């Protein structure tokens, strides 16, 4: 039974009981019914929107599948051609690695780094290609604690 049907049934029960809606209890029941009715209408509207979006997503998925079939053979995979000389740097990130953010001093874009990249000591900025070097020899644990206190 749909929510709107349940609300109609509930309203019919209250009407059939011939409750005096001018008493304190009747006024509360009347107000509850109004709130429930408004909620049911709102939920029905949301459900209609979800149904429309679901249908749209299914259509887009189907269209994307058709495009993939046109562009790719069954065993073919998409490969991206990198013209940069980034072969010296490994940007693979494991799920258990901790991530850090830094800002490139040249292009001022925020870059996300993993422990493994920091351990290498340097990397090329993925945005501008500038060589970024990481030197932690001069940093002590006190410097780290001071920067946390400032936040």
C-alpha positions as CSV (number, residue, x, y, z in Angstrom):
1,X,0.0,0.0,0.0
2,X,1.4,3.4,-1.0
3,X,2.0,6.1,1.5
4,X,-0.8,8.3,0.1
5,X,-3.2,5.3,0.3
6,X,-2.3,4.7,3.9
7,X,-2.9,8.4,4.7
8,X,-6.3,8.2,3.0
9,X,-7.1,5.1,5.1
10,X,-6.0,6.8,8.3
11,X,-8.1,9.9,7.5
12,X,-11.1,7.7,6.8
13,X,-10.6,6.0,10.2
14,X,-10.6,9.3,12.0
15,X,-13.6,10.5,10.1
16,X,-15.5,7.3,10.8
17,X,-14.8,7.5,14.5
18,X,-16.7,10.9,14.6
19,X,-14.1,12.4,16.9
20,X,-15.0,15.9,18.2
21,X,-12.2,18.0,16.7
22,X,-13.0,21.0,18.9
23,X,-11.6,19.2,22.1
24,X,-8.0,19.4,23.1
25,X,-7.3,15.9,21.9
26,X,-9.3,16.4,18.7
27,X,-7.3,19.5,17.9
28,X,-4.1,17.6,18.4
29,X,-5.3,14.8,16.2
30,X,-6.5,17.3,13.5
31,X,-3.1,19.0,13.5
32,X,-1.2,15.7,13.3
33,X,-3.3,14.7,10.3
34,X,-2.5,18.0,8.6
35,X,1.2,17.5,9.2
36,X,1.1,13.9,8.0
37,X,-0.8,14.9,4.9
38,X,1.8,17.6,4.0
39,X,4.6,15.1,4.7
40,X,3.0,12.5,2.4
41,X,2.6,15.1,-0.4
42,X,6.3,16.1,0.0
43,X,7.5,12.5,0.1
44,X,5.5,11.7,-3.0
45,X,7.0,14.7,-4.8
46,X,10.5,13.6,-3.8
47,X,9.9,10.0,-4.9
48,X,8.8,11.3,-8.3
49,X,12.0,13.3,-8.6
50,X,14.1,10.3,-7.6
51,X,12.3,8.1,-10.2
52,X,13.0,10.7,-12.9
53,X,16.6,11.0,-12.0
54,X,17.0,7.2,-11.8
55,X,15.5,6.9,-15.3
56,X,17.9,9.7,-16.6
57,X,20.9,7.9,-15.0
58,X,19.9,4.6,-16.7
59,X,19.5,6.4,-20.0
60,X,23.0,8.0,-19.6
61,X,24.5,4.7,-18.7
62,X,23.0,3.1,-21.7
63,X,24.2,5.9,-24.0
64,X,27.7,5.7,-22.5
65,X,27.8,2.0,-23.1
66,X,26.9,2.6,-26.7
67,X,29.7,5.2,-27.1
68,X,32.2,2.7,-25.5
69,X,31.1,0.0,-28.0
70,X,31.7,2.4,-30.9
71,X,35.1,3.6,-29.7
72,X,36.6,0.5,-28.3
73,X,37.0,-3.2,-29.2
74,X,36.1,-5.7,-26.5
75,X,39.8,-6.3,-25.4
76,X,41.0,-2.7,-26.0
77,X,41.7,-0.5,-23.0
78,X,42.0,3.3,-23.0
79,X,45.6,4.4,-22.7
80,X,46.7,7.9,-21.9
81,X,49.8,9.2,-23.7
82,X,52.1,11.2,-21.5
83,X,54.6,13.3,-23.4
84,X,56.2,14.5,-20.1
85,X,59.3,12.8,-18.8
86,X,57.5,11.6,-15.6
87,X,58.8,8.1,-16.0
88,X,61.3,8.7,-13.2
89,X,58.6,9.4,-10.7
90,X,56.0,6.9,-9.3
91,X,52.7,8.6,-8.4
92,X,50.9,5.3,-7.4
93,X,49.2,5.8,-4.0
94,X,48.4,2.9,-1.8
95,X,45.1,3.0,0.2
96,X,47.0,2.8,3.5
97,X,49.3,5.7,2.8
98,X,48.8,9.0,4.5
99,X,48.2,12.0,2.2
100,X,49.6,15.5,2.5
101,X,48.9,18.8,0.7
102,X,51.4,21.3,-0.5
103,X,51.2,24.4,-2.8
104,X,53.5,24.6,-5.8
105,X,55.5,27.8,-5.5
106,X,55.5,28.3,-9.3
107,X,51.9,27.8,-10.3
108,X,50.4,28.0,-6.8
109,X,48.1,25.0,-7.3
110,X,47.4,22.6,-4.4
111,X,49.0,19.2,-4.8
112,X,48.2,16.1,-2.9
113,X,51.2,14.0,-1.9
114,X,51.6,10.5,-0.4
115,X,54.3,9.3,2.0
116,X,56.1,7.5,-0.8
117,X,56.4,10.7,-2.9
118,X,57.8,12.5,0.1
119,X,60.3,9.7,0.8
120,X,61.7,10.0,-2.8
121,X,62.6,13.6,-2.0
122,X,61.4,15.2,-5.2
123,X,58.7,15.2,-7.9
124,X,57.5,17.2,-10.8
125,X,54.5,19.4,-10.3
126,X,51.7,17.7,-12.2
127,X,50.3,21.2,-13.2
128,X,53.4,23.1,-14.4
129,X,56.2,20.5,-14.5
130,X,58.4,22.4,-12.0
131,X,60.7,20.2,-10.0
132,X,59.7,20.2,-6.3
133,X,62.2,19.0,-3.7
134,X,61.4,17.9,-0.2
135,X,64.2,18.2,2.4
136,X,63.2,17.3,6.0
137,X,66.7,17.2,7.5
138,X,66.3,20.7,9.2
139,X,62.9,20.0,10.6
140,X,62.5,18.8,14.3
141,X,59.6,17.5,16.2
142,X,59.4,20.8,18.0
143,X,58.7,22.6,14.7
144,X,55.9,20.3,14.0
145,X,54.3,20.8,17.4
146,X,54.7,24.6,17.1
147,X,52.8,24.6,13.8
148,X,50.0,22.5,15.3
149,X,49.7,24.9,18.3
150,X,49.3,27.8,15.9
151,X,46.2,26.2,14.3
